[in-house]
Amino acid sequence: MKRFYFILLFCFLCLLSVARAQDFAIPAEGKSLVYFVRSSGTGALINFKYFDGENYLGKFRGRNYFMYECDPGEHVFWVTSENRDFVEASLMPDKVYFIEVRPTPGALKAAVRLIPIDGDDARSKKRLGKIILKRDPVSLQKSDFSTEAEGLEYYIQNGMKKYLSDKEKGKKITQLPANFYHN
C-alpha cells in the first residue's frame, strides 16, 4: 500500500512539474525568445533602459520581467542605468533564454548587471520562475517611449561606442551561449 501512495505521489509531482514548465511562453516558429527578469526590488524606483544593439526595447522599473522575441543569431543586449552592461548572445531558433537583470549599488542611483542563466541552473530558473509565474510581463510598446525618440539616437550611438571600446580594450563582455536555452 505504501508503494501505491509513493507511485501516486511521484506521478502527481511529475504532472505538476510538466504543468509548471508549460507556463513559460515559447517563441513563434523560427524565432528566439529572451526573458529579461528583474529579480530584485533594489532600486525599484529606477527605470532601466533595454536595448538589442541599436534597437531600443523600452524601460521598466521594479521587480518584474518582459519577453523579447527576435530573430535567432548574434545579438548584443545591453541595459543602462548609472552604468551600462552588455551581453553578447548567440541565439538558436525556437529556443527560450533567461537573462537576470540585477540592480547593484551605484554612486548616485542603482547600477545594473545582466546575468545569463544556464538552462541547467535549476535553482536560478526556479527563483526567476516565481516572478514569471506570478506576474504578467511588462508590455514594452513603441508608444510607451515615443516621447524619448529624439534623445535616443545619441544615447544609442554612445552606448554602442562604449561596447566597441570595451571590446577593443579587452574588457570581458558577458556571453549568452546558444546552449543556455531553457526548452
C-alpha positions as a Markdown table, in Angstrom:
| # | Residue | x | y | z |
|---|---|---|---|---|
| 1 | Met | 0.0 | 0.0 | 0.0 |
| 2 | Lys | 2.9 | 2.4 | 0.8 |
| 3 | Arg | 4.3 | 1.7 | -2.6 |
| 4 | Phe | 1.0 | 2.6 | -4.3 |
| 5 | Tyr | 0.9 | 6.0 | -2.4 |
| 6 | Phe | 4.6 | 6.6 | -3.3 |
| 7 | Ile | 3.9 | 6.0 | -7.0 |
| 8 | Leu | 0.8 | 8.1 | -6.9 |
| 9 | Leu | 2.7 | 11.0 | -5.3 |
| 10 | Phe | 5.6 | 10.6 | -7.8 |
| 11 | Cys | 3.1 | 10.8 | -10.7 |
| 12 | Phe | 1.4 | 13.9 | -9.2 |
| 13 | Leu | 4.8 | 15.6 | -8.8 |
| 14 | Cys | 5.8 | 14.8 | -12.4 |
| 15 | Leu | 2.5 | 16.2 | -13.7 |
| 16 | Leu | 2.9 | 19.3 | -11.6 |
| 17 | Ser | 6.4 | 20.0 | -12.9 |
| 18 | Val | 5.1 | 19.5 | -16.5 |
| 19 | Ala | 2.3 | 21.9 | -15.9 |
| 20 | Arg | 4.6 | 24.5 | -14.4 |
| 21 | Ala | 7.0 | 24.2 | -17.4 |
| 22 | Gln | 4.2 | 24.8 | -19.8 |
| 23 | Asp | 3.6 | 28.2 | -18.1 |
| 24 | Phe | 6.6 | 29.7 | -19.8 |
| 25 | Ala | 5.9 | 31.2 | -23.3 |
| 26 | Ile | 7.5 | 29.8 | -26.3 |
| 27 | Pro | 8.7 | 31.7 | -29.4 |
| 28 | Ala | 6.9 | 31.8 | -32.7 |
| 29 | Glu | 8.3 | 29.2 | -35.1 |
| 30 | Gly | 11.8 | 30.1 | -36.3 |
| 31 | Lys | 12.2 | 32.9 | -33.6 |
| 32 | Ser | 14.0 | 33.1 | -30.3 |
| 33 | Leu | 12.5 | 34.3 | -27.1 |
| 34 | Val | 14.5 | 36.1 | -24.3 |
| 35 | Tyr | 13.1 | 36.7 | -20.9 |
| 36 | Phe | 14.6 | 39.8 | -19.1 |
| 37 | Val | 13.8 | 39.3 | -15.4 |
| 38 | Arg | 14.4 | 42.0 | -12.9 |
| 39 | Ser | 14.6 | 39.8 | -9.8 |
| 40 | Ser | 15.3 | 42.2 | -7.0 |
| 41 | Gly | 13.4 | 45.1 | -5.5 |
| 42 | Thr | 16.7 | 47.0 | -5.0 |
| 43 | Gly | 16.5 | 50.4 | -6.8 |
| 44 | Ala | 12.8 | 49.6 | -7.6 |
| 45 | Leu | 12.1 | 53.3 | -8.5 |
| 46 | Ile | 14.8 | 53.4 | -11.1 |
| 47 | Asn | 13.9 | 52.7 | -14.7 |
| 48 | Phe | 16.4 | 50.6 | -16.6 |
| 49 | Lys | 16.6 | 51.0 | -20.4 |
| 50 | Tyr | 16.9 | 47.9 | -22.5 |
| 51 | Phe | 18.5 | 47.5 | -26.0 |
| 52 | Asp | 19.2 | 45.0 | -28.6 |
| 53 | Gly | 22.2 | 46.5 | -30.4 |
| 54 | Glu | 20.9 | 49.8 | -31.8 |
| 55 | Asn | 17.3 | 48.9 | -31.2 |
| 56 | Tyr | 15.7 | 50.4 | -28.1 |
| 57 | Leu | 13.4 | 47.9 | -26.5 |
| 58 | Gly | 11.9 | 50.1 | -23.7 |
| 59 | Lys | 12.2 | 50.6 | -20.0 |
| 60 | Phe | 10.6 | 49.5 | -16.8 |
| 61 | Arg | 11.2 | 49.6 | -13.1 |
| 62 | Gly | 10.7 | 47.3 | -10.2 |
| 63 | Arg | 10.6 | 43.5 | -9.7 |
| 64 | Asn | 9.1 | 42.2 | -13.0 |
| 65 | Tyr | 10.1 | 40.9 | -16.4 |
| 66 | Phe | 9.5 | 41.3 | -20.1 |
| 67 | Met | 9.8 | 39.0 | -23.1 |
| 68 | Tyr | 11.6 | 39.8 | -26.2 |
| 69 | Glu | 11.0 | 37.8 | -29.4 |
| 70 | Cys | 13.7 | 38.2 | -32.0 |
| 71 | Asp | 15.4 | 36.5 | -34.9 |
| 72 | Pro | 18.0 | 33.9 | -33.9 |
| 73 | Gly | 21.7 | 34.6 | -34.4 |
| 74 | Glu | 24.1 | 37.1 | -32.9 |
| 75 | His | 22.8 | 39.9 | -30.6 |
| 76 | Val | 24.3 | 42.4 | -28.3 |
| 77 | Phe | 21.8 | 43.0 | -25.4 |
| 78 | Trp | 22.5 | 45.9 | -23.1 |
| 79 | Val | 20.9 | 47.7 | -20.3 |
| 80 | Thr | 21.7 | 51.1 | -18.8 |
| 81 | Ser | 21.1 | 53.0 | -15.6 |
| 82 | Glu | 24.0 | 54.6 | -13.8 |
| 83 | Asn | 26.2 | 52.3 | -15.9 |
| 84 | Arg | 25.9 | 50.1 | -19.0 |
| 85 | Asp | 26.2 | 46.3 | -19.0 |
| 86 | Phe | 26.4 | 44.2 | -22.2 |
| 87 | Val | 25.7 | 40.6 | -23.1 |
| 88 | Glu | 26.8 | 39.0 | -26.4 |
| 89 | Ala | 24.2 | 36.4 | -27.3 |
| 90 | Ser | 24.2 | 33.6 | -29.8 |
| 91 | Leu | 20.5 | 32.5 | -30.1 |
| 92 | Met | 19.1 | 29.4 | -31.7 |
| 93 | Pro | 15.7 | 29.3 | -33.4 |
| 94 | Asp | 12.7 | 28.0 | -31.3 |
| 95 | Lys | 14.6 | 28.4 | -28.0 |
| 96 | Val | 13.9 | 30.3 | -24.8 |
| 97 | Tyr | 16.6 | 32.2 | -22.9 |
| 98 | Phe | 16.7 | 33.9 | -19.5 |
| 99 | Ile | 18.7 | 36.9 | -18.6 |
| 100 | Glu | 18.6 | 38.1 | -15.0 |
| 101 | Val | 18.6 | 41.9 | -14.6 |
| 102 | Arg | 20.3 | 42.5 | -11.3 |
| 103 | Pro | 20.4 | 46.0 | -9.7 |
| 104 | Thr | 23.6 | 46.8 | -7.8 |
| 105 | Pro | 24.5 | 49.8 | -5.6 |
| 106 | Gly | 25.7 | 52.8 | -7.6 |
| 107 | Ala | 27.2 | 56.2 | -6.7 |
| 108 | Leu | 24.0 | 58.2 | -7.4 |
| 109 | Lys | 21.4 | 55.7 | -8.3 |
| 110 | Ala | 21.2 | 51.9 | -8.9 |
| 111 | Ala | 23.6 | 50.4 | -11.3 |
| 112 | Val | 22.8 | 47.2 | -13.2 |
| 113 | Arg | 24.2 | 43.9 | -14.3 |
| 114 | Leu | 22.9 | 41.3 | -16.9 |
| 115 | Ile | 23.4 | 37.7 | -15.9 |
| 116 | Pro | 22.6 | 35.0 | -18.5 |
| 117 | Ile | 21.0 | 31.9 | -16.8 |
| 118 | Asp | 22.3 | 28.5 | -17.9 |
| 119 | Gly | 19.5 | 26.0 | -18.9 |
| 120 | Asp | 21.0 | 23.6 | -16.3 |
| 121 | Asp | 20.8 | 26.1 | -13.5 |
| 122 | Ala | 17.6 | 24.8 | -11.9 |
| 123 | Arg | 18.0 | 27.0 | -8.7 |
| 124 | Ser | 18.1 | 30.3 | -10.7 |
| 125 | Lys | 15.4 | 29.1 | -13.1 |
| 126 | Lys | 13.1 | 28.3 | -10.1 |
| 127 | Arg | 13.8 | 31.7 | -8.5 |
| 128 | Leu | 13.1 | 33.6 | -11.7 |
| 129 | Gly | 10.2 | 31.4 | -12.5 |
| 130 | Lys | 8.5 | 32.5 | -9.3 |
| 131 | Ile | 8.4 | 36.0 | -10.7 |
| 132 | Ile | 7.3 | 34.9 | -14.2 |
| 133 | Leu | 4.5 | 32.6 | -13.0 |
| 134 | Lys | 3.1 | 35.2 | -10.5 |
| 135 | Arg | 3.0 | 38.2 | -12.8 |
| 136 | Asp | 2.1 | 39.3 | -16.3 |
| 137 | Pro | 5.0 | 40.5 | -18.3 |
| 138 | Val | 5.6 | 44.3 | -18.7 |
| 139 | Ser | 4.4 | 45.3 | -22.2 |
| 140 | Leu | 7.1 | 47.4 | -23.9 |
| 141 | Gln | 5.2 | 49.0 | -26.8 |
| 142 | Lys | 6.7 | 51.6 | -29.1 |
| 143 | Ser | 4.0 | 54.1 | -28.0 |
| 144 | Asp | 5.4 | 53.9 | -24.4 |
| 145 | Phe | 8.7 | 55.6 | -25.4 |
| 146 | Ser | 7.8 | 57.7 | -28.5 |
| 147 | Thr | 8.4 | 60.8 | -26.4 |
| 148 | Glu | 12.0 | 59.7 | -25.8 |
| 149 | Ala | 12.8 | 59.0 | -29.5 |
| 150 | Glu | 14.6 | 62.3 | -30.1 |
| 151 | Gly | 17.2 | 61.7 | -27.4 |
| 152 | Leu | 17.7 | 58.0 | -28.1 |
| 153 | Glu | 19.8 | 58.3 | -31.2 |
| 154 | Tyr | 22.6 | 59.9 | -29.4 |
| 155 | Tyr | 22.1 | 57.6 | -26.4 |
| 156 | Ile | 22.3 | 54.5 | -28.6 |
| 157 | Gln | 25.4 | 55.7 | -30.5 |
| 158 | Asn | 27.1 | 56.4 | -27.3 |
| 159 | Gly | 26.2 | 53.0 | -25.8 |
| 160 | Met | 27.4 | 51.1 | -28.9 |
| 161 | Lys | 30.6 | 53.2 | -28.9 |
| 162 | Lys | 31.2 | 52.1 | -25.3 |
| 163 | Tyr | 30.6 | 48.5 | -26.2 |
| 164 | Leu | 33.1 | 48.6 | -29.1 |
| 165 | Ser | 35.6 | 50.5 | -26.9 |
| 166 | Asp | 35.3 | 47.8 | -24.1 |
| 167 | Lys | 35.9 | 45.1 | -26.7 |
| 168 | Glu | 38.9 | 46.8 | -28.2 |
| 169 | Lys | 40.4 | 47.3 | -24.7 |
| 170 | Gly | 39.9 | 43.6 | -24.0 |
| 171 | Lys | 37.3 | 44.1 | -21.2 |
| 172 | Lys | 35.3 | 41.0 | -20.5 |
| 173 | Ile | 31.9 | 41.0 | -22.1 |
| 174 | Thr | 29.4 | 38.6 | -20.6 |
| 175 | Gln | 28.4 | 35.8 | -23.0 |
| 176 | Leu | 25.0 | 34.1 | -23.5 |
| 177 | Pro | 25.9 | 30.9 | -25.4 |
| 178 | Ala | 23.4 | 29.2 | -27.7 |
| 179 | Asn | 23.3 | 26.1 | -25.4 |
| 180 | Phe | 21.9 | 28.1 | -22.4 |
| 181 | Tyr | 18.3 | 27.6 | -23.6 |
| 182 | His | 15.5 | 26.6 | -21.3 |
| 183 | Asn | 13.2 | 24.4 | -23.5 |
